[in-house]
Every structure is written in structure tokens, then in C-alpha cells.
């Protein structure tokens, strides 16, 4: 929900006037960003491995969507979705203390 709301508000604020943005690509970019960095943020080896695998498999094709070169594609939605996903990794960071994981 955080990714969807942050992406939607961000696009509403920075997209050019009188343009339409629709679709779930902002959420997809947000989930990509979350998976990419959450292992590093939480310092968990399995999470780091998942982030590296996700980056290796989909990284290049995802980064193409961030370029403002394609007509009819909301690069703002893609970029802000990615930023929202990275922010979500920090907001929802698991804290470990005394053998108990706190969320």
C-alpha cells in the first residue's frame, strides 16, 4: 500500500499537466526496488542473494523503463515506484534484538 500511495502521489505532483497515467507498472518497479535493497538494509545473507539475483535477471530491462525516451510511457511512475520500493525497505526494516524479531 505504501508503494502504491507514494507512487500515485508522486506522479500526481511531478507528471506534466493534462497527462494520464494508468497501470500497475509503478507497483512492479516498487516491488523490484524493495526486493533489490531489503537484504542489504536488513543485513541478511539470503535477502542479499535474492536482491542480487533479482538485479541480475531483471535489472537491465527494468532500467530501460526509467528512461524518458519512450512516448506514451510514464517514466515518472516507474521512477517514483522504484524510489517508493527502496523507501519501503527502510520503513519496514526488521529489527533484531535479544533473539526476537520485531517488525
Buried (B, 14 or more C-beta within 10 A) or exposed (E): EBBBEBBBEBBEEEBEEEEEBEEEBBBBBBBBBBBBBBBEBBEBEEBBEBBBEBBEEBEEEBEEBBEEEEEEBBBBBBBBBBBBBBBBBEEEEEEEEEEEEEE
